[in-house]
Amino acid sequence: MRKKEFLIELEGVVGTILTYTRNPFMLGYTKELKKALFENDMDTVKIILDKVIGWYNEEMDNIDGDEYVFNKELHHKSYDILTTFRQALLA
């Protein structure tokens, strides 16, 4: 996944995350991720992606098991977008 495509998807990813949590760390990470991408600070982008992906790794079972989470499939899509872009940065 190229950076331009990730930027197109980013609002959806952030919006999906924020429907589930108001965790101050996640709010900060998503805000800083946008900033780092626009500043082309790829070291910071990698750090933040690792933190957000780590959060999803910890929360996905809770998301899947929560009867009040209405957009489970969007969380899986967001996770896939994040991990795909992170993998692309390794190349």
Secondary structure, 3 states (H helix, E strand, C coil): CCHHHHHHHHHHHHHHHHHHCCCHHHHHHHHHHHHHHHCCCHHHHHHHHHHHHHHHHHHHHHHHHCCCCCCHHHHHHHHHHHHHHHHHHHC
